[in-house]
Amino acid sequence: MKNLKDLFEHQLKDLYSAETQLLKALPKMAENASDAKLKKAFEAHLKETETHQHAWPKFVRNSKLNQPVKPAKQ
């Protein structure tokens, strides 16, 4: 990394990757949860994560990143 912008982009890509992984894992976690409250919490977190993923394209455009992050395929 050459500068702070490169570091920023790298960190954003890590965050995006984590959210993409959550989108895949949370439905399975909710399905396998034996406690109703836990299942609801996983489902609520999934909705929140989906909201974040839908906001990424606008954020990337506004940030003028060198290598845009693409939203996850649903």
N, C-alpha and C positions, 0 to 999 in steps of 0.2 A: 504494500500500500504506500502510495506516494504522499498522500495528504489526508486531511480530515474528511474531505468529501468522499474519498475512497473508503475510508473507515465507516463513514455513515452508510454508504451504499452496501457495504459488506454486512453491517449489522441489520439493515433492513431486509436483506435477503435471508439472513438467518431467522429473523422474526417471521417472515413470510413462509419459510419452510416449516417452521414450528406450527404455524396456524394451519397449513395444508395438512400436516400430519394429524393434527387434532381433528380436522374435518373427517378424516378416515377412521380415527380411533374412537371418537365419542359415540357414534351410533352403536358400535359394538359394545362399548362399556355400558351404555344405557340398556341395551338388550340383555346383557349378562348381570346387571345389578339385581340383587335379591331384595334390597330395601327400596320401598316406593319413593322415599325422600331422596335417596341417592340417585335413583333413576330420573327423577324430576330435575335434580341438580345437573346431571349430565346433559339432559335434553335442553335445559335453559342455557347451559354453557355452549352447546352446539349452535343454538340460535344466535347467540352473541358472536361466536366465531364466524358464522356465515355473514353476519353484518359487517364484520371487519374485512372479510375477504372481498365483499362487494365494494368496499370503499377503496381498496388498493389501487385500481386503475386511475381514479381521479387523483389520489395522493401522489402517485408516481408522475403523472402528467404535471401536476403543480410543483413537484420537487425538481423537475428537469433532470432526472437521473440519466446517466450515460447508458446504462443497460436496464431497460424497463423490466419490471417484474410482472409476469403474466398471471392473471387470476387462475385459480384451480378449476379444473373441469368438474362439473357437478354430475 
